[in-house]
Amino acid sequence: MRHNKKFNHLSRTASHRSAMLANMAVSLIQHKRITTTLAKAKALKKYVEPLITKSKNDTTNSRRVVFSYLKDKFAVTELFKNISEKVANRPGGYTRIIKLGFRQSDGADMAFIELVDYDENMAKEEKKAKRTRRSRKAAAAEAPAAEAPATEAPAEEAAAE
């Protein structure tokens, strides 16, 4: 029975699990997106989100607390300088887990975990205006009209000479 077992042990000892989660958190902070198994991604989400919340308050004590978890000063610097500025307005939910399917070799559920504010593809889709077939035809009709005056201008210059 799993009474009062709050987190996934991931079939590892406590020291191995803490080292693995710290390494994965450093990779996530540096690369903004990593691919891993679904169980590890869910465990990493619970591990890294409190650290990102802690980084919003840039004090010496919060830096020391985060460093005690991550053990990498470059990741701590990246977290407090760049990431904390991007997530300053966000009340939580700094990471997103997207399932990728099953791994070929052993059938494990795969997923990637990413920082929400750093996903350029999602940001581009939100900003891009929705286009219909008509707007494509209208844009195509405007393009040749725009090119016609450009081709006539050099002919006028040649005639003037």
C-alpha positions, -999 to 999 in steps of 0.1 A, spaced: 0 0 0 11 36 -7 -3 53 23 14 87 30 38 83 2 38 118 -14 62 115 -43 75 90 -68 108 73 -57 117 64 -93 132 31 -82 163 49 -68 179 56 -35 174 90 -20 209 102 -28 206 90 -64 172 105 -68 182 139 -55 214 140 -77 194 130 -107 167 156 -101 193 183 -95 211 174 -128 178 174 -147 168 208 -132 202 223 -142 197 209 -178 161 223 -179 173 258 -168 202 258 -193 184 244 -223 148 255 -215 135 221 -227 145 185 -221 132 151 -232 128 124 -206 103 98 -193 69 109 -181 75 98 -145 108 118 -143 92 148 -159 64 148 -133 90 144 -105 111 172 -120 81 196 -122 76 192 -84 113 197 -79 119 228 -101 88 249 -97 94 258 -60 130 268 -70 117 291 -98 93 307 -73 122 312 -49 142 329 -76 116 357 -79 130 371 -46 166 379 -54 182 378 -20 214 362 -8 195 337 13 172 326 -16 203 322 -38 219 300 -12 188 279 -8 185 274 -46 222 266 -48 219 240 -21 194 222 -44 211 227 -78 249 227 -70 257 247 -102 265 284 -99 259 290 -137 224 276 -135 217 296 -104 229 328 -122 207 320 -152 177 313 -130 180 345 -110 189 368 -140 169 357 -170 142 332 -160 130 351 -129 125 382 -150 104 363 -175 82 347 -149 78 377 -126 41 382 -134 32 345 -135 17 332 -103 28 296 -109 28 269 -136 63 277 -150 67 244 -167 47 224 -193 48 186 -199 40 174 -234 37 136 -240 56 123 -269 44 86 -271 63 55 -262 101 48 -264 110 23 -291 133 1 -270 114 -5 -238 80 11 -243 85 38 -216 62 68 -218 82 97 -231 76 134 -227 94 167 -228 93 193 -201 98 229 -210 97 263 -194 64 279 -205 77 314 -212 106 302 -234 86 283 -260 90 303 -292 68 281 -313 37 286 -290 44 324 -288 45 326 -326 12 308 -330 -5 331 -306 8 362 -323 1 350 -359 -32 363 -373 -57 337 -385 -58 335 -423 -85 323 -445 -83 313 -482 -97 347 -492 -70 366 -474 -43 344 -492 -59 353 -526 -61 389 -517 -24 389 -506 -14 372 -538 -33 398 -559 -16 426 -540 19 412 -545 20 415 -584 5 450 -581 33 460 -557 59 446 -581 46 465 -612 56 500 -602 91 488 -591 98 474 -626 85 506 -643 107 529 -623 140 517 -638 125 520 -673 116 557 -666 151 564 -654 166 548 -685 143 570 -707 154 601 -688 190 595 -695 
